[in-house]
Structures are given as structure tokens and as C-alpha cells.
Amino acid sequence: MEKNDFNITLDGNLLTISSVRQHKEEKKQDDYTRREFSYQSFQSSFELPKQVVDEEKINAKYENGLLRIAIPKREEAKRKAPRFIEIV
């Protein structure tokens, strides 16, 4: 797969990753013509939690055949360190 084969969309809180790849090859000789076709398709959808994901900061990177998608949390959704409560 190549970088241009992938599509990533965010519709509300539904993240969809899809890929379509087509290959056509034709070989002509004097007495025959050979045609080969291949088609690959992939789609996967993920429902992201509401009020947790920072939608504006989602990014994707394709490098060495690996597609990486970073989905950061909002600051207010991150878990805070435990607070020590003094007993009086």
C-alpha cells in the first residue's frame, strides 16, 4: 500500500480508515492479449469517546509501510494525580 491509497475521515465521533487499491496490467503479443486486474479494499470504523478526544489535534503519518494515527486526549479528560487529603 502507498500513502495515497488510504482515506481517514472523522464524522462526529466515528473515525473511519479505508483503503482502495486497483491494479491493471495489459500485455499484448502478436497472437494474444493478456489482461490482469486486481482490486483490494479495506475499511474499519472506530467510535471515539465523546468529550475525551481532542478532534482538532488528530494526525496521521505513513512511513515505511506503517500508518500511525495519533488521537490525543483533551487536557480536562486526562487523569489527574491522586490528591493527598490531610486528616484533621
Secondary structure, 3 states (H helix, E strand, C coil): CCHHHEEEEEECCEEEEEEEEEEEEEEECCCCEEEEEEEEEEEEEEECCCCCECHHHCEEEEECCEEEEECCECHHHCCCCCCCCCCC
